Every structure is written in C-alpha cells, then in structure tokens.
Amino acid sequence: MRAVVFDRYGGPAEVREVPDPRPAPHGVVVRVEATGLCRSDWHGWMGHDPDIALPHVPGHELAGVVEEAGAEVTGARPGDRVTVPFVCACGRCPSCAAGDQQVCERQTQPGFTHWGSFAHYVALDHADVNLVTVPDDMAYTTAAALGCRFATAFRAVVQRGRVAAGEWVSVYGCGGVGLSAVMIAAAAGARVVAVDVSPRALDLARGFGAAHCVDAAAGDDPAAAVRELTGGGSHLSLDALGSPATAAASVGSLRRRGRHVQVGLLPSPDGTTPVPLARALALELELLGSHGMAAHAYPGMLELVRAGTLRPDLLVTSTITLDAAPRALAAMDGAPGAGVTVIEPWA
C-alpha cells in the first residue's frame, strides 16, 4: 500500500510503498477513505510523543470500510462503514470497566502506538470495543473529523465542561478542535468568545456561532479582553490549541468558580506547563483535562448531527491527496490552520 512515512523526527516525510497491515485477532484492517490532518500528528512528527517508533506512519482520525476482521471480532464484518475514537481502548482494564475508555490503561492509538491512517489501510485494535458505525448518509470526509477533534470537543464542552445555556464560553485556538467547540457551545445556548491570531479562523468562528471574537495578535491581553466582553469572565474556557500562553490565558479568562478545560496537547521538555494556580485558588476555579471520547458515548453526538443541530461537515474547509500530505504536515508548525483539512488517500 501507499503511505506517508517519516524516518526521523522533524525530518522529511514522503509517500512510499509499505507492506499492507494485518489485523490482530481482536482487531480489523480498515480501508481508509478519509483521514484528518491534525496538530497532534504534527506533534508526533516532531518527536513529542514517546510511543512513536521510527520509521512511522502518522494519522489517527479516520473513516473508512472494514477490509478484514480478526478471528475474535464479532461485531464487525468486511464492508462496514466505520470510524473510531483516537484512543482505542482494551475493554478489560478497570478504567474501561468503569466506562472511561478514553483513559484506558492499555490504550493503543493509530498514528502513535502503531502505524496510522495516512495510508491506504490501517489496523485498529479491539474492534468490538472501539468501532463506531458511520451513518449511510454521512460523507467519509465528515466522519473523519469525528474521532479526534469533533468528539474531543463535544466531550470537553458538554461532559467535562458542563456547558449550560446562557453561560459565557471562551475558546482559545480556532483550529479543528476549537471551531468544533465554538459550534457545540453555541448550539447548547452558550455565548461564545473565540480567540485566535488568524482573521480567517475568527471569521469561521463567527459563522459557527461565536458572539465575539478576540484577535490575539493585536498585542493586547486576550484574557483581559474576554473578561471585559463577558462582564467579569467566562463560566467555561477551553484551551483548544495547547501552549503555555493559551493555557494561562484560558485560566485568566474565568470568572469566580469558572471551569477551565485543557484540550490541546501541552508538550514541554520537562513535562510541565506554568498555570496561574494562585488565581485558581483565590477564585475556586476548576482545572480539568479532557482526552477524547469513548466509542459508547458517540450515539448522543450522532443524534445531534443527524438532526442538523451540529454540522461537522461545515468544518471541513479543504481536501487534499496523500501526495500533498507531507507538505501539509510540515506546514502545521505554529498556529493551527483555519478549519479542517482532510486527506483522501485514494484520490
């Protein structure tokens, strides 16, 4: 099969022929019809994830068709239209038994623990726990955005963030996750303040329901701007980019007893990130992490998509070929691009 491969961190990625994957007894091989280009893939390429072994094929948010199923798989067969969360759970550890598959103690992640979906085919583990059926009327390009950014944003806003109608919600970083969060929070009846350095990203955020937009490139303190716009601060704020500056600003945007949700990855040389804990203490803030969403939690989100309340299809702003993926991956350094780019490996 053809796949995007890199042989050293930060080095050139290229499309080349590699062996086709085979399914584990509990897994499947999926023919990849579409796969999202995510900033997490860039982090992996740069060497920020210790699970990656070289050479490596990135890609973790995908949709496609089951090509082959292992002997132990009972819930999937060739021809099924599927997607998966970016965390593939084992289904047997204490966390999985509690329904918390998104923090599975023996999780695997395509594109990180093993070769991913920037390829014609990808192997996925523990299919009976992780596969999610893609509705017949949903395009693969739309479904590819669900497993990481959209489902991640949905859980961060609705389940971890406990958004309520009428609340103020600030979203830092309007890439795929951030724009998803804007759309989901607005659909829940919240008033959203979107923060980004890109005018194009802020324009998209307005289109998806943001009541106000803050240009973080203007030189002013974005947290102070959010507090002024919201009359004292957000009830809920999300760092959807993942940087020390955006994490601190998100916390700084909150009103008393507000809730910060960290969604964007925060790699650092020593594994720590400065956070204004004195403010968290004085205002009794909640600081929460959110790490994807388990497959069993998808039906509620998919019902809102079917009803037209949520429109993840509108987030896809460009599609590219597999041959264009290496250049697009390298271009993700810095702020996220506006909207969602989806790779179609067979195009």
Buried (B, 14 or more C-beta within 10 A) or exposed (E): BBBBBBEEBEEEBEBEEBEBBEBBEBBBBBBBBBBBBBBBBBBBBBBBBEEBEEBBBBBBBBBBBBBBBBEEBEEBEEEBBBBBBBBBBBBEBEBBEEEBBBBBEBBBBBBBBBBBBBBBBBBBBBBBBBBBBBEEEBBBBBBBBBBBBBBBBBBBBBBBBBBEEEBBBBBBBBBBBBBBBBBBBBBBEBBBBBBBBBEEBBBBBBEBBBBBBBBBEEEEBBBEBBBEBBEEBBBBBBBBBBBBBBBBBBBBBBBEEBBBBBBBBBEEEEEEBEBBEEBBEEBEBBBBEBBBBBBEBBEEBBEBBEEEEBEBBBBBBBBBEBBBBBEBBBEBEEBBBBBBBBBBBEE
